[in-house]
Amino acid sequence: MILQWSLFFMYIYIKVTPTEASSWTAAVPSSVKGLLGSYVVIPCSYNYPDPKTSTTGFTGIWYNDNNQVICHSDKSQTLDQFRSRTKLLGDLSKKNCSLMIEDLQQSDGGPLYFRIEIKGYDQYSYKNNKVSVSVSQPDLSVQEGVKEGENVSASCSVFHSCPTYPPSFIWSHSGEQHDQTQQLHEGQWNSTSTLTFHPNRSDHNKTLKCKITYHRGLYVETSKILQVKYAPDIKTSSKCSSEDGVVKCECIVESEPPSMVYFILGDRVMQSSKAEKNGSVTIETLQTDSGSFSFVHCLANNRLGYDNILLSIPVKDNMQNILISSGAGVILLIILIGSGVGVVKKCRGRSRDTTTTNLSTMMSDRPVELPHSGPTKRKMSRKDIPSPDMYTNYPVYGNTDWDESIYTNV
């Protein structure tokens, strides 16, 4: 802290060094920035013609644009609302006219100018050297369209003239934080905090906040909305239902940007009958005749990746559609068929390795090629897709020891 102020007054000393000893000149910045409620320092040096005789006293005065006295060597001459908030720094006899304003307010903007009165010599107002004071607003920057899992850097910075009490930073997101304060020209400093983190899909459309705390515990907060891109994720709540021979499948996909969604039924590639979007979640619905198939494949992809899931179609008991003849043998046959249907295996699987899927092992000898909206890593081989054998171990199609006596008298 002592070193920072030493550097500051060294800067003032250099500015005070006379270059034109025979004129009334002043060196001040055209503008300074400070944090609301904190303090701001206006570095100032002045010069005057050589009086040839010794001077006995100096009076320094700062005025605002309304010619009101905001700071005076004699505190009693200072306007009431500034009396406890302003003071002269340094030594007027050494041509240092720097001003400190504490508890900075929006109304302190000025412009301000300095006047010197030298007892027994002369006086001068440096109206051509005015300073504007502004309240510094923090700046938060973060790259747009970040991808899930990638390294992302966000920076939060603010200008101030308070090296003794540099601001501190608190981020709303966890990550690696690095803070630094850099001295600029004309008594100004810039404090910056950099956060490096890995966003995930839960951060999408969430607010990234930077809280800056400064002198006297005051703080200001700034924020940005994160836009995170990520590959599709098909929810396990996706499902199929079947009624009166019509299958209805819902494929629930979360992704950003939204995914292209397709259904595969047998060797047919089908688009949804209805699509609903709620933020990053898309619900695609397929409604069609199920035919003799027991599974529907749902696939989703965007330019960041892909996902797929195998949905089983509930098997309904269709015995009511069969005309029952007389005879116990026919009844037994129906019961056997019904028990055979019950052993069909349901299978649900997920793969993140493809957007173009060959389902020929499931229902057809012909491969199915899907349109895709983004790059694919590879095509899925036949071994990658779970393909239940619908006709394995069916009692109806196996060798069954039946008692032929049941056909007697039918």
SULGISUL-V810458 format. One record per residue. N is the residue number from 1. RES is the residue in one letter. SS is DSSP state (h for helix, s for strand, l for the rest). Layout:
{{N | RES | SS} {N | RES | SS}}
This chain:
{{1 | M | l} {2 | I | h} {3 | L | h} {4 | Q | h} {5 | W | h} {6 | S | h} {7 | L | h} {8 | F | h} {9 | F | h} {10 | M | h} {11 | Y | h} {12 | I | h} {13 | Y | h} {14 | I | h} {15 | K | h} {16 | V | h} {17 | T | l} {18 | P | l} {19 | T | l} {20 | E | l} {21 | A | l} {22 | S | l} {23 | S | l} {24 | W | l} {25 | T | s} {26 | A | s} {27 | A | s} {28 | V | s} {29 | P | l} {30 | S | l} {31 | S | s} {32 | V | s} {33 | K | s} {34 | G | s} {35 | L | l} {36 | L | l} {37 | G | l} {38 | S | l} {39 | Y | l} {40 | V | s} {41 | V | s} {42 | I | s} {43 | P | l} {44 | C | s} {45 | S | s} {46 | Y | s} {47 | N | s} {48 | Y | l} {49 | P | l} {50 | D | l} {51 | P | l} {52 | K | l} {53 | T | l} {54 | S | l} {55 | T | l} {56 | T | l} {57 | G | s} {58 | F | s} {59 | T | s} {60 | G | s} {61 | I | s} {62 | W | s} {63 | Y | s} {64 | N | l} {65 | D | l} {66 | N | l} {67 | N | l} {68 | Q | l} {69 | V | s} {70 | I | s} {71 | C | s} {72 | H | s} {73 | S | l} {74 | D | l} {75 | K | h} {76 | S | h} {77 | Q | h} {78 | T | l} {79 | L | l} {80 | D | h} {81 | Q | h} {82 | F | h} {83 | R | h} {84 | S | l} {85 | R | l} {86 | T | s} {87 | K | s} {88 | L | s} {89 | L | l} {90 | G | l} {91 | D | l} {92 | L | h} {93 | S | h} {94 | K | h} {95 | K | l} {96 | N | s} {97 | C | l} {98 | S | l} {99 | L | s} {100 | M | s} {101 | I | s} {102 | E | l} {103 | D | l} {104 | L | l} {105 | Q | l} {106 | Q | h} {107 | S | h} {108 | D | h} {109 | G | l} {110 | G | s} {111 | P | s} {112 | L | s} {113 | Y | s} {114 | F | s} {115 | R | s} {116 | I | s} {117 | E | s} {118 | I | s} {119 | K | s} {120 | G | l} {121 | Y | l} {122 | D | s} {123 | Q | s} {124 | Y | s} {125 | S | s} {126 | Y | l} {127 | K | l} {128 | N | l} {129 | N | l} {130 | K | l} {131 | V | s} {132 | S | s} {133 | V | s} {134 | S | s} {135 | V | s} {136 | S | l} {137 | Q | l} {138 | P | l} {139 | D | s} {140 | L | s} {141 | S | s} {142 | V | s} {143 | Q | l} {144 | E | l} {145 | G | l} {146 | V | s} {147 | K | s} {148 | E | l} {149 | G | l} {150 | E | l} {151 | N | s} {152 | V | s} {153 | S | s} {154 | A | s} {155 | S | s} {156 | C | s} {157 | S | s} {158 | V | s} {159 | F | s} {160 | H | s} {161 | S | l} {162 | C | l} {163 | P | h} {164 | T | h} {165 | Y | h} {166 | P | l} {167 | P | l} {168 | S | s} {169 | F | s} {170 | I | s} {171 | W | s} {172 | S | l} {173 | H | l} {174 | S | l} {175 | G | l} {176 | E | s} {177 | Q | s} {178 | H | s} {179 | D | s} {180 | Q | s} {181 | T | s} {182 | Q | s} {183 | Q | s} {184 | L | l} {185 | H | l} {186 | E | l} {187 | G | l} {188 | Q | l} {189 | W | s} {190 | N | s} {191 | S | s} {192 | T | s} {193 | S | s} {194 | T | s} {195 | L | s} {196 | T | s} {197 | F | s} {198 | H | s} {199 | P | l} {200 | N | l} {201 | R | h} {202 | S | h} {203 | D | h} {204 | H | l} {205 | N | l} {206 | K | l} {207 | T | s} {208 | L | s} {209 | K | s} {210 | C | s} {211 | K | s} {212 | I | s} {213 | T | s} {214 | Y | l} {215 | H | h} {216 | R | h} {217 | G | h} {218 | L | l} {219 | Y | s} {220 | V | s} {221 | E | s} {222 | T | s} {223 | S | s} {224 | K | s} {225 | I | s} {226 | L | l} {227 | Q | l} {228 | V | s} {229 | K | s} {230 | Y | s} {231 | A | s} {232 | P | s} {233 | D | s} {234 | I | s} {235 | K | l} {236 | T | l} {237 | S | l} {238 | S | l} {239 | K | s} {240 | C | s} {241 | S | s} {242 | S | s} {243 | E | s} {244 | D | l} {245 | G | l} {246 | V | s} {247 | V | s} {248 | K | s} {249 | C | s} {250 | E | s} {251 | C | s} {252 | I | s} {253 | V | s} {254 | E | s} {255 | S | s} {256 | E | s} {257 | P | l} {258 | P | l} {259 | S | l} {260 | M | s} {261 | V | s} {262 | Y | s} {263 | F | s} {264 | I | s} {265 | L | s} {266 | G | l} {267 | D | l} {268 | R | s} {269 | V | s} {270 | M | s} {271 | Q | l} {272 | S | l} {273 | S | l} {274 | K | s} {275 | A | s} {276 | E | s} {277 | K | s} {278 | N | s} {279 | G | l} {280 | S | l} {281 | V | s} {282 | T | s} {283 | I | s} {284 | E | s} {285 | T | s} {286 | L | s} {287 | Q | s} {288 | T | s} {289 | D | s} {290 | S | l} {291 | G | l} {292 | S | l} {293 | F | l} {294 | S | l} {295 | F | s} {296 | V | s} {297 | H | s} {298 | C | s} {299 | L | s} {300 | A | s} {301 | N | s} {302 | N | s} {303 | R | l} {304 | L | l} {305 | G | s} {306 | Y | s} {307 | D | s} {308 | N | s} {309 | I | s} {310 | L | s} {311 | L | s} {312 | S | s} {313 | I | l} {314 | P | l} {315 | V | l} {316 | K | l} {317 | D | l} {318 | N | l} {319 | M | h} {320 | Q | h} {321 | N | h} {322 | I | l} {323 | L | l} {324 | I | l} {325 | S | l} {326 | S | l} {327 | G | l} {328 | A | h} {329 | G | h} {330 | V | h} {331 | I | h} {332 | L | h} {333 | L | h} {334 | I | h} {335 | I | h} {336 | L | h} {337 | I | h} {338 | G | h} {339 | S | h} {340 | G | h} {341 | V | h} {342 | G | l} {343 | V | l} {344 | V | l} {345 | K | l} {346 | K | l} {347 | C | l} {348 | R | l} {349 | G | l} {350 | R | s} {351 | S | s} {352 | R | l} {353 | D | l} {354 | T | l} {355 | T | l} {356 | T | l} {357 | T | s} {358 | N | l} {359 | L | l} {360 | S | l} {361 | T | l} {362 | M | l} {363 | M | l} {364 | S | l} {365 | D | l} {366 | R | l} {367 | P | l} {368 | V | l} {369 | E | l} {370 | L | l} {371 | P | l} {372 | H | l} {373 | S | l} {374 | G | l} {375 | P | l} {376 | T | l} {377 | K | l} {378 | R | l} {379 | K | l} {380 | M | s} {381 | S | l} {382 | R | h} {383 | K | h} {384 | D | h} {385 | I | l} {386 | P | l} {387 | S | l} {388 | P | l} {389 | D | l} {390 | M | l} {391 | Y | l} {392 | T | l} {393 | N | l} {394 | Y | l} {395 | P | l} {396 | V | l} {397 | Y | l} {398 | G | l} {399 | N | l} {400 | T | l} {401 | D | l} {402 | W | l} {403 | D | l} {404 | E | h} {405 | S | h} {406 | I | h} {407 | Y | h} {408 | T | l} {409 | N | l} {410 | V | l}}
